[in-house]
Amino acid sequence: MITVTPVAILSDNSAWLVRDDESGCLAVVDPAEAGPIEAAIDAAGGKLDMILLTHHHPDHIDGATALRHRHGALVYAPEDERIAMATVHVRDGERIALAEPQAGFDVLAVPGHTLSHVAYHGEGVLLAGDTL
């Protein structure tokens, strides 16, 4: 089972902390700021293994580099040259896993807000960034 918790960032946005309750593994979706995410990681207990990015806008990615360097987490992102810190590029139809097989997410291409926008779907949740 996973728990998804919103984390307030910037003045009017949220990132999402995803915790696999069995393993304690953590993922964060669209971390625009590292500080609030670090506090959420400390509160949740566990290890940050994955950073999931939905698109290239700064209000979704600006904290990813600092989090990657501090935690050694992989950064999953759509193929887009503007997301330089990505370590794994994802495409429509692929599946990624957090502490496999406890939490798996299908990658969905959802162009509209941006041409390279993706969403992550699985475990009863849709992590959609700025696309509804």
Phi, psi and omega in degrees: 000144177243157175239131178245123185236129175288145176235118180294130177223160183051205181265345187207034185222172177221145165253172182232126176262124181250123182239127171279112187295333181282313185266338185083001178293144183237148170227153174232141181249124174057061181277097180286338179224139180281321186305304180297329179290319177301317178297320179292322177297314178300317181292324183281335186067137181130188185238131177283114181256330187222143170239123181252123179248136181266331180194178193274355186295141183304327180285011174231342187236349192299336178269354187295319183297313180297319179294318178301314182293320182288321188253349183070022182286148172283144179248111179266130183204158175294158176294108183198118184300343180281354178251075188292334184276000181299135175254338178225122176269134181247154180225161177308133177091350178281163177234135176239158185224144172255115183048058186313137003258019185304317182222115179239147181227133173273140178270129179240125173286127180226063181296145182159292176297314168222159182293330182260010183300137173232161172234160179240127184232131176165166177056028178080012179229155172239118179257096196252003181059234182259018179247128178253000000 
